[in-house]
Amino acid sequence: MNNILELHHLKKYYATQKAVDDISFDIKKGSIFGLLGPNGAGKTTLLRMITGIFFPDSGDVIFDGVKFDPVNDAVKIGYMPEERGLYKKMKIGEQVLYLAQLKGLSRGEAMEKIKVWFKRLEMETWWNKKVEDLSKGMSQKLQFVTTVLHEPKLIILDEPFSGLDPVNANLIKDEIYGLAQRGSTVIFSTHRMEQVEEICDHIVLVNLGKKILDGTVYDVKQQFKENKFSVKLKEIPANTHHEAFELLDQKANALTVKIKDGFRSNDLLQFFLQQNITIEAFNEILPSLNDIFIQLVEGTTSVSRKFQPID
Amino acid sequence: MNKILLVARREFLSRVQKKTFLLTTILLPLLIFVFYALIIYFSVKTGDNLHIAVADEANILEGRIHSKEYMNFELVKNQTPESLEVALQQKKYDGYVYIPATYSLMSKDSLQLKSNKAIGIMTREKIQKSFNDILEEKRLLSLHISKAQLDSIQNNTNRIKFATVNGKTDDDNKAGISYAVGYISGFLIYIILFIYGSMVMRGVMEEKVSRIAEVIISSVKPFQLMMGKITGIGAVGLVQFIIWIVLVFGLQLLLPLIFPDLLQQMHGQPVQPAGVQAAQAIHDSGGMNEFMKSFSQINFTLIIGCFIFYFLGGYLLYSSLFAAVGSAVNEDPQDAQSLMLPITMPIIFAIVIMTKAVNEPNSSLAVFGSLFPLTSPIVMMARIAHGIPDGVSLWELLLSMALLIIGFIGTTWIAAKIYRTGILMYGKKITWKEMWKWAVRKS
């Protein structure tokens, strides 16, 4: 079994809104998976179904090869929801211990793991402090530790970097890589595209409850590329017109061109080479995920979340 | 199950380890005790120590008026009101009583105690009693009735006694004690429901506001979280109550040690003058014995057993409803007030029925109130205090218990459905209508 999670035609309808409307995708073991979508697209509902908080109206969740069992499989999942927090008045050590025990760890096991993690993230002095004494960034870090402490097979992080400074964000990012290397799968839900581009192998974009994009970051970019290239030349030739490309922009001696259908980048290079012009740099301009995201989502009216009974 | 216990353990420990818990649990009974002790202290000790001149021109008192530790009577002779007035103003006395030579025992005129400062109400009563007793006896004597004759008339004024079919005599003392026991235990349950019910509600609100609810729900079922909270806080309540009861009773036993002469003063009155007071004392102790006898007639095992059952049953029934309300509240605690109303109403309704039921345990209102699960924890305590079968028949008790169990399963089931929806719902003000929709929706 190569997939940790398979969603088959998941549906969740509220009274006036199709929060999740027939979504299917697979997530490979050990991958870092990005679940993207604008606010109100149905991401949280989808994640809640994956974590067993909600039951789907129809469809199946297959976890590690078998049908997901919310009671027993919950311990194999670490979920950091977007609406997250900790008991403000509880001592940090006790709190982490309690949450680990709720995940099915024995007291002894939990203590051991807490020590390792606290040491690694330099949190040893926090044990007797209370959450209300921590800054927002510190409590985010703590929240992350509580999510991954029990070494779940599947880690779901909803906007994990919100409120973190770059130093701590990098720290958490490194931990996410580490966890993936040690065999955990990470689902990463966000609308911050630059992070996705950096971290994720595979992405799914949902909007209005439907999946509108599914693939690796590379494939998606290839799919949405517009054959744009940037060429840096030693000198600008007199003639920059050719049937193979269209000049989009020129800044000093850097050109931005779009290669027309039926031609290849070689045609462009040949054109300059024939004129004996030195090419200093040549590279393809791939669209950023951000551009793709905006292109796909813009104009759809999904941003306002409708509050309907959920269960 | 294990997870419910884990949650309950946290709920219990996080509350018991708080300083406020220690303060309220230990200081409250201490405060009550000190308050109680002070009341007794001041009611016994007046501390005035008045010096009062008694000018008995009519020779009525004949040396029967005696100084007591709180006041000093001095019989003075050959004084006029004017001379006494002067003495009073010179602060020779704190007050005086002038009984003119013309004072007739049978007259309706009152004597007057004139003092230069106001006299405390307890002291006034004592002075009145000393004078009234002496004057009454003198009047009787003047009618040739002896005190003994009077006592024999006054004794056993209850010429009619009450008994019920089950053969036990049902004296007034017992009815009185039953009344008190029923009232107090009903009221205690009322307080318990409010204190611990709203503690559950605040706990749920805290989880929702601090946004930890969804974190926990991802490892524990909402029902487990709710039941764990209810169980944990219920245990806090039980422990707190046991400590209170032990402390209150324990401290009460200390009372005679702190005020050794207190009880003597309370019961015995000053031991002299022999005749009258001795008779009084015997009468008193007879009353006390009778009181103890009636006290022992009340089935305390039954009452305590039922108290614990209805305490737990009522708590379970209402706390899940309080949890449901807590889950529906957003940041604004004001919302809680209006959402709580439908829950607090039956509790208040119950206390109203209870005050009727202690008087008439078998009225139809009391029967209804003691069977209906939302009111039975409070109302049944009022009936049970009168015993089985005087206050409540056995089948009614069993039916009421069964209905309460069904009731709390029902409310927990409904509340759990509201709870699991509400706990994850942010940013919207929720009405009872919506909560009802969640409750009746099929899952």
Interface residues (C-beta under 8 A of the other chain):
Chain A: R48 T51 G52 I53 P70 V71 A74 V75 I77 Y79 M80 P81 E83 R84 G85 L86 Y87 K88 K89 M90 Y98 L99 Q101 L102 K103 G104 Q143 T146 F307 P309 I310 D311
Chain B: K3 L6 V7 R10 S14 E206 E207 S210 R211 I212 E214 V215 I216 I217 S218 S219 V220 K221 K417 R420 T421 L424 M425 Y426 G427 K428 E434 K437 W438 R441 S443
